[in-house]
Amino acid sequence: MKRWALLCGVMLLSAVAASAQDNPKVEAFGGYSYLHVSDQGASANFNGGSGSVSYNPNNWLGLVADFGGYHWSGSGADANVITYMFGPKIAFRSGKVTPFVQTLFGGGHISGSAFGGSGSENAFAMALGGGVDWNATPHIGVRVIQAEYLLTKFNDGLNNRQNNARISAGVVFRF
């Protein structure tokens, strides 16, 4: 009886692994992110990390939840940006390479301190872009690059619009 249960379990896991090759139901990404913030001629380079989870109802469509945290410091000041965005992803799955595009909407939070003062603010955020995953195995991939235009609407006293760039790379787990 134990052998029969073990055989059924192995067959079930094999079927799940085989189906994951064609259409993973869930993908989880985590990695390094570089954020270039640009606002009215001034700019800053933030370093941090980002992660996302994508539920894939079919082979090409994913529903993404994306979260990132970035830090900058210099000249007696430092700042942190956190983003949380959601939206659709379209993947072009073919063998070892999976290019994708996505559009994400949500929010951002910035906090900072300089010369004894501090402040923080929440605002709208939107990301448009895509990337390329290299599928090392059916369950593990490498996000070679993810490059996006990241719009934020923090109140800067001028036009309340920051045109930023976000570049990420890391590991993708598929289930």
C-alpha positions as protocol buffer text, in pm:
chain_id: "A"
residue {
  index: 1
  type: MET
  ca { x: 0 y: 0 z: 0 }
}
residue {
  index: 2
  type: LYS
  ca { x: 285 y: 239 z: 83 }
}
residue {
  index: 3
  type: ARG
  ca { x: 447 y: 171 z: -255 }
}
residue {
  index: 4
  type: TRP
  ca { x: 120 y: 242 z: -433 }
}
residue {
  index: 5
  type: ALA
  ca { x: 79 y: 574 z: -250 }
}
residue {
  index: 6
  type: LEU
  ca { x: 442 y: 665 z: -321 }
}
residue {
  index: 7
  type: LEU
  ca { x: 400 y: 579 z: -691 }
}
residue {
  index: 8
  type: CYS
  ca { x: 83 y: 791 z: -715 }
}
residue {
  index: 9
  type: GLY
  ca { x: 259 y: 1080 z: -542 }
}
residue {
  index: 10
  type: VAL
  ca { x: 558 y: 1064 z: -778 }
}
residue {
  index: 11
  type: MET
  ca { x: 326 y: 1051 z: -1083 }
}
residue {
  index: 12
  type: LEU
  ca { x: 130 y: 1351 z: -954 }
}
residue {
  index: 13
  type: LEU
  ca { x: 447 y: 1556 z: -896 }
}
residue {
  index: 14
  type: SER
  ca { x: 577 y: 1457 z: -1241 }
}
residue {
  index: 15
  type: ALA
  ca { x: 254 y: 1573 z: -1403 }
}
residue {
  index: 16
  type: VAL
  ca { x: 271 y: 1905 z: -1219 }
}
residue {
  index: 17
  type: ALA
  ca { x: 635 y: 1953 z: -1324 }
}
residue {
  index: 18
  type: ALA
  ca { x: 556 y: 1869 z: -1687 }
}
residue {
  index: 19
  type: SER
  ca { x: 267 y: 2114 z: -1698 }
}
residue {
  index: 20
  type: ALA
  ca { x: 484 y: 2385 z: -1542 }
}
residue {
  index: 21
  type: GLN
  ca { x: 715 y: 2369 z: -1844 }
}
residue {
  index: 22
  type: ASP
  ca { x: 440 y: 2493 z: -2074 }
}
residue {
  index: 23
  type: ASN
  ca { x: 237 y: 2718 z: -1850 }
}
residue {
  index: 24
  type: PRO
  ca { x: 351 y: 2798 z: -1497 }
}
residue {
  index: 25
  type: LYS
  ca { x: 52 y: 2903 z: -1288 }
}
residue {
  index: 26
  type: VAL
  ca { x: 262 y: 3119 z: -1055 }
}
residue {
  index: 27
  type: GLU
  ca { x: 593 y: 3297 z: -1105 }
}
residue {
  index: 28
  type: ALA
  ca { x: 781 y: 3464 z: -819 }
}
residue {
  index: 29
  type: PHE
  ca { x: 1064 y: 3709 z: -895 }
}
residue {
  index: 30
  type: GLY
  ca { x: 1317 y: 3863 z: -659 }
}
residue {
  index: 31
  type: GLY
  ca { x: 1627 y: 4062 z: -734 }
}
residue {
  index: 32
  type: TYR
  ca { x: 1833 y: 4380 z: -743 }
}
residue {
  index: 33
  type: SER
  ca { x: 1681 y: 4704 z: -875 }
}
residue {
  index: 34
  type: TYR
  ca { x: 1837 y: 5032 z: -981 }
}
residue {
  index: 35
  type: LEU
  ca { x: 1608 y: 5336 z: -982 }
}
residue {
  index: 36
  type: HIS
  ca { x: 1708 y: 5658 z: -1157 }
}
residue {
  index: 37
  type: VAL
  ca { x: 1489 y: 5940 z: -1027 }
}
residue {
  index: 38
  type: SER
  ca { x: 1461 y: 6250 z: -1244 }
}
residue {
  index: 39
  type: ASP
  ca { x: 1275 y: 6563 z: -1136 }
}
residue {
  index: 40
  type: GLN
  ca { x: 1303 y: 6906 z: -1301 }
}
residue {
  index: 41
  type: GLY
  ca { x: 1664 y: 6863 z: -1407 }
}
residue {
  index: 42
  type: ALA
  ca { x: 1778 y: 6713 z: -1076 }
}
residue {
  index: 43
  type: SER
  ca { x: 1842 y: 6342 z: -1055 }
}
residue {
  index: 44
  type: ALA
  ca { x: 1944 y: 6074 z: -806 }
}
residue {
  index: 45
  type: ASN
  ca { x: 2042 y: 5709 z: -834 }
}
residue {
  index: 46
  type: PHE
  ca { x: 1872 y: 5472 z: -589 }
}
residue {
  index: 47
  type: ASN
  ca { x: 1972 y: 5110 z: -523 }
}
residue {
  index: 48
  type: GLY
  ca { x: 1748 y: 4845 z: -379 }
}
residue {
  index: 49
  type: GLY
  ca { x: 1544 y: 4540 z: -455 }
}
residue {
  index: 50
  type: SER
  ca { x: 1214 y: 4442 z: -605 }
}
residue {
  index: 51
  type: GLY
  ca { x: 992 y: 4140 z: -608 }
}
residue {
  index: 52
  type: SER
  ca { x: 681 y: 4034 z: -789 }
}
residue {
  index: 53
  type: VAL
  ca { x: 433 y: 3752 z: -803 }
}
residue {
  index: 54
  type: SER
  ca { x: 246 y: 3673 z: -1123 }
}
residue {
  index: 55
  type: TYR
  ca { x: -61 y: 3450 z: -1143 }
}
residue {
  index: 56
  type: ASN
  ca { x: -88 y: 3315 z: -1499 }
}
residue {
  index: 57
  type: PRO
  ca { x: -443 y: 3208 z: -1599 }
}
residue {
  index: 58
  type: ASN
  ca { x: -308 y: 3097 z: -1939 }
}
residue {
  index: 59
  type: ASN
  ca { x: 19 y: 3069 z: -2136 }
}
residue {
  index: 60
  type: TRP
  ca { x: 50 y: 3437 z: -2228 }
}
residue {
  index: 61
  type: LEU
  ca { x: -138 y: 3644 z: -1965 }
}
residue {
  index: 62
  type: GLY
  ca { x: -20 y: 3714 z: -1612 }
}
residue {
  index: 63
  type: LEU
  ca { x: -168 y: 3921 z: -1329 }
}
residue {
  index: 64
  type: VAL
  ca { x: 121 y: 4085 z: -1144 }
}
residue {
  index: 65
  type: ALA
  ca { x: 170 y: 4224 z: -793 }
}
residue {
  index: 66
  type: ASP
  ca { x: 502 y: 4413 z: -781 }
}
residue {
  index: 67
  type: PHE
  ca { x: 680 y: 4562 z: -477 }
}
residue {
  index: 68
  type: GLY
  ca { x: 1010 y: 4749 z: -458 }
}
residue {
  index: 69
  type: GLY
  ca { x: 1227 y: 4931 z: -207 }
}
residue {
  index: 70
  type: TYR
  ca { x: 1511 y: 5170 z: -298 }
}
residue {
  index: 71
  type: HIS
  ca { x: 1759 y: 5381 z: -98 }
}
residue {
  index: 72
  type: TRP
  ca { x: 1977 y: 5685 z: -171 }
}
residue {
  index: 73
  type: SER
  ca { x: 2214 y: 5876 z: 55 }
}
residue {
  index: 74
  type: GLY
  ca { x: 2467 y: 6153 z: 12 }
}
residue {
  index: 75
  type: SER
  ca { x: 2571 y: 6498 z: 135 }
}
residue {
  index: 76
  type: GLY
  ca { x: 2406 y: 6463 z: 476 }
}
residue {
  index: 77
  type: ALA
  ca { x: 2072 y: 6349 z: 334 }
}
residue {
  index: 78
  type: ASP
  ca { x: 1908 y: 6018 z: 260 }
}
residue {
  index: 79
  type: ALA
  ca { x: 1584 y: 5902 z: 101 }
}
residue {
  index: 80
  type: ASN
  ca { x: 1383 y: 5583 z: 59 }
}
residue {
  index: 81
  type: VAL
  ca { x: 1125 y: 5503 z: -207 }
}
residue {
  index: 82
  type: ILE
  ca { x: 882 y: 5213 z: -183 }
}
residue {
  index: 83
  type: THR
  ca { x: 657 y: 5114 z: -474 }
}
residue {
  index: 84
  type: TYR
  ca { x: 355 y: 4884 z: -484 }
}
residue {
  index: 85
  type: MET
  ca { x: 192 y: 4829 z: -822 }
}
residue {
  index: 86
  type: PHE
  ca { x: -43 y: 4582 z: -990 }
}
residue {
  index: 87
  type: GLY
  ca { x: -140 y: 4504 z: -1347 }
}
residue {
  index: 88
  type: PRO
  ca { x: -128 y: 4273 z: -1651 }
}
residue {
  index: 89
  type: LYS
  ca { x: 178 y: 4107 z: -1802 }
}
residue {
  index: 90
  type: ILE
  ca { x: 196 y: 3951 z: -2149 }
}
residue {
  index: 91
  type: ALA
  ca { x: 460 y: 3680 z: -2190 }
}
residue {
  index: 92
  type: PHE
  ca { x: 588 y: 3532 z: -2516 }
}
residue {
  index: 93
  type: ARG
  ca { x: 688 y: 3183 z: -2403 }
}
residue {
  index: 94
  type: SER
  ca { x: 914 y: 2991 z: -2642 }
}
residue {
  index: 95
  type: GLY
  ca { x: 1177 y: 2750 z: -2519 }
}
residue {
  index: 96
  type: LYS
  ca { x: 1464 y: 2886 z: -2310 }
}
residue {
  index: 97
  type: VAL
  ca { x: 1374 y: 3255 z: -2346 }
}
residue {
  index: 98
  type: THR
  ca { x: 1059 y: 3434 z: -2228 }
}
residue {
  index: 99
  type: PRO
  ca { x: 1031 y: 3801 z: -2325 }
}
residue {
  index: 100
  type: PHE
  ca { x: 746 y: 3993 z: -2159 }
}
residue {
  index: 101
  type: VAL
  ca { x: 581 y: 4335 z: -2141 }
}
residue {
  index: 102
  type: GLN
  ca { x: 377 y: 4474 z: -1853 }
}
residue {
  index: 103
  type: THR
  ca { x: 182 y: 4776 z: -1737 }
}
residue {
  index: 104
  type: LEU
  ca { x: 154 y: 4834 z: -1365 }
}
residue {
  index: 105
  type: PHE
  ca { x: -48 y: 5088 z: -1163 }
}
residue {
  index: 106
  type: GLY
  ca { x: -40 y: 5162 z: -793 }
}
residue {
  index: 107
  type: GLY
  ca { x: 140 y: 5384 z: -550 }
}
residue {
  index: 108
  type: GLY
  ca { x: 469 y: 5495 z: -414 }
}
residue {
  index: 109
  type: HIS
  ca { x: 592 y: 5618 z: -78 }
}
residue {
  index: 110
  type: ILE
  ca { x: 893 y: 5844 z: -35 }
}
residue {
  index: 111
  type: SER
  ca { x: 1057 y: 5933 z: 293 }
}
residue {
  index: 112
  type: GLY
  ca { x: 1372 y: 6123 z: 359 }
}
residue {
  index: 113
  type: SER
  ca { x: 1576 y: 6323 z: 601 }
}
residue {
  index: 114
  type: ALA
  ca { x: 1827 y: 6603 z: 564 }
}
residue {
  index: 115
  type: PHE
  ca { x: 2002 y: 6827 z: 814 }
}
residue {
  index: 116
  type: GLY
  ca { x: 1784 y: 6724 z: 1109 }
}
residue {
  index: 117
  type: GLY
  ca { x: 1448 y: 6743 z: 928 }
}
residue {
  index: 118
  type: SER
  ca { x: 1244 y: 6464 z: 777 }
}
residue {
  index: 119
  type: GLY
  ca { x: 930 y: 6406 z: 575 }
}
residue {
  index: 120
  type: SER
  ca { x: 731 y: 6151 z: 379 }
}
residue {
  index: 121
  type: GLU
  ca { x: 459 y: 6136 z: 117 }
}
residue {
  index: 122
  type: ASN
  ca { x: 240 y: 5887 z: -73 }
}
residue {
  index: 123
  type: ALA
  ca { x: 161 y: 5928 z: -443 }
}
residue {
  index: 124
  type: PHE
  ca { x: 43 y: 5759 z: -763 }
}
residue {
  index: 125
  type: ALA
  ca { x: 296 y: 5538 z: -947 }
}
residue {
  index: 126
  type: MET
  ca { x: 285 y: 5367 z: -1287 }
}
residue {
  index: 127
  type: ALA
  ca { x: 538 y: 5145 z: -1466 }
}
residue {
  index: 128
  type: LEU
  ca { x: 552 y: 5060 z: -1838 }
}
residue {
  index: 129
  type: GLY
  ca { x: 812 y: 4821 z: -1972 }
}
residue {
  index: 130
  type: GLY
  ca { x: 923 y: 4465 z: -2002 }
}
residue {
  index: 131
  type: GLY
  ca { x: 1209 y: 4224 z: -1984 }
}
residue {
  index: 132
  type: VAL
  ca { x: 1360 y: 3890 z: -2073 }
}
residue {
  index: 133
  type: ASP
  ca { x: 1375 y: 3573 z: -1862 }
}
residue {
  index: 134
  type: TRP
  ca { x: 1620 y: 3293 z: -1940 }
}
residue {
  index: 135
  type: ASN
  ca { x: 1465 y: 2962 z: -1833 }
}
residue {
  index: 136
  type: ALA
  ca { x: 1752 y: 2765 z: -1679 }
}
residue {
  index: 137
  type: THR
  ca { x: 1518 y: 2482 z: -1573 }
}
residue {
  index: 138
  type: PRO
  ca { x: 1141 y: 2438 z: -1590 }
}
residue {
  index: 139
  type: HIS
  ca { x: 1112 y: 2582 z: -1236 }
}
residue {
  index: 140
  type: ILE
  ca { x: 1400 y: 2830 z: -1213 }
}
residue {
  index: 141
  type: GLY
  ca { x: 1481 y: 3119 z: -1442 }
}
residue {
  index: 142
  type: VAL
  ca { x: 1708 y: 3420 z: -1452 }
}
residue {
  index: 143
  type: ARG
  ca { x: 1557 y: 3760 z: -1520 }
}
residue {
  index: 144
  type: VAL
  ca { x: 1836 y: 3888 z: -1740 }
}
residue {
  index: 145
  type: ILE
  ca { x: 1684 y: 4237 z: -1754 }
}
residue {
  index: 146
  type: GLN
  ca { x: 1364 y: 4416 z: -1668 }
}
residue {
  index: 147
  type: ALA
  ca { x: 1361 y: 4779 z: -1785 }
}
residue {
  index: 148
  type: GLU
  ca { x: 1073 y: 5018 z: -1720 }
}
residue {
  index: 149
  type: TYR
  ca { x: 964 y: 5377 z: -1735 }
}
residue {
  index: 150
  type: LEU
  ca { x: 838 y: 5458 z: -1384 }
}
residue {
  index: 151
  type: LEU
  ca { x: 612 y: 5761 z: -1345 }
}
residue {
  index: 152
  type: THR
  ca { x: 557 y: 5898 z: -995 }
}
residue {
  index: 153
  type: LYS
  ca { x: 341 y: 6195 z: -893 }
}
residue {
  index: 154
  type: PHE
  ca { x: 505 y: 6315 z: -571 }
}
residue {
  index: 155
  type: ASN
  ca { x: 436 y: 6679 z: -483 }
}
residue {
  index: 156
  type: ASP
  ca { x: 763 y: 6851 z: -569 }
}
residue {
  index: 157
  type: GLY
  ca { x: 617 y: 7201 z: -569 }
}
residue {
  index: 158
  type: LEU
  ca { x: 657 y: 7236 z: -946 }
}
residue {
  index: 159
  type: ASN
  ca { x: 486 y: 6996 z: -1184 }
}
residue {
  index: 160
  type: ASN
  ca { x: 417 y: 6702 z: -949 }
}
residue {
  index: 161
  type: ARG
  ca { x: 553 y: 6452 z: -1202 }
}
residue {
  index: 162
  type: GLN
  ca { x: 876 y: 6255 z: -1192 }
}
residue {
  index: 163
  type: ASN
  ca { x: 997 y: 6060 z: -1497 }
}
residue {
  index: 164
  type: ASN
  ca { x: 1208 y: 5774 z: -1365 }
}
residue {
  index: 165
  type: ALA
  ca { x: 1376 y: 5461 z: -1498 }
}
residue {
  index: 166
  type: ARG
  ca { x: 1388 y: 5126 z: -1318 }
}
residue {
  index: 167
  type: ILE
  ca { x: 1618 y: 4840 z: -1416 }
}
residue {
  index: 168
  type: SER
  ca { x: 1606 y: 4504 z: -1238 }
}
residue {
  index: 169
  type: ALA
  ca { x: 1765 y: 4159 z: -1260 }
}
residue {
  index: 170
  type: GLY
  ca { x: 1731 y: 3849 z: -1048 }
}
residue {
  index: 171
  type: VAL
  ca { x: 1584 y: 3502 z: -1010 }
}
residue {
  index: 172
  type: VAL
  ca { x: 1239 y: 3372 z: -1115 }
}
residue {
  index: 173
  type: PHE
  ca { x: 1078 y: 3069 z: -951 }
}
residue {
  index: 174
  type: ARG
  ca { x: 795 y: 2896 z: -1141 }
}
residue {
  index: 175
  type: PHE
  ca { x: 526 y: 2673 z: -992 }
}
